[in-house]
Amino acid sequence: MVEMVASGVYKCDNGFKPGYLTKVEEALNTTCPNSGINARPHIESRLKSLKKDWVIVNDMICGIRHGTSGFGFDSTSNMVTAPEDVWEDYPRNYPEARPWRLKSFPHYENCCIIFGNDRATDEEARAPEDAFEDVNDVHDSSSTSEPLTVPIEEFDATHTSSRTRTTTTDGRGNEAKKRER
């Protein structure tokens, strides 16, 4: 996979191009003939789980999530490193990170090459929960006093679209006729 990424033939800005799994399967069959490993589901599933693990570890090391200061990666032991107080606090908010305190990730550096451009990692990158907080902060600091949501009790349905439903000669609506087409 690292060689495929380096060649630039099967990797683009937002992931892999179609057909990359077939090439991985062919390469695996040349190195391990009669292994019985197929692109789908075997290789695809393994890449999915590798990326999931890499995202968790990379978020800790690169500090993408809030409160990830202090993490590092020891390439000799292939483990995430951090002071004791960081390991005590971080898993409270992100329990999926708990196993990585004692678990090695020998493929981390290769996964950085393979998946590295698939995610934003600079100072403007936000985790989903951080983006939600940013929206609330912008709303709180705005000069308007309009609420973001309207309580259901105050919703007036009379101002909705005035589209009328037309029926065909056999009594069916336009939606049914469109579905048949």
Salt bridges, closest charged atoms under 4 A:
GLU26 OE1 - LYS23 NZ 3.57
GLU44 OE2 - ARG40 NE 3.35
ASP59 OD2 - ARG65 NE 3.50
ASP59 OD1 - ARG119 NH1 2.63
GLU84 OE2 - ARG101 NH2 1.99
ASP89 OD1 - ARG92 NH1 2.92
GLU96 OE2 - ARG65 NH1 2.40
ASP118 OD1 - LYS11 NZ 2.69
ASP118 OD2 - LYS51 NZ 3.27
ASP134 OD2 - ARG126 NE 2.90
ASP156 OD2 - HIS159 NE2 3.30
ASP170 OD2 - ARG172 NE 2.81
GLU175 OE1 - ARG165 NE 3.41
GLU180 OE2 - ARG172 NH1 2.16
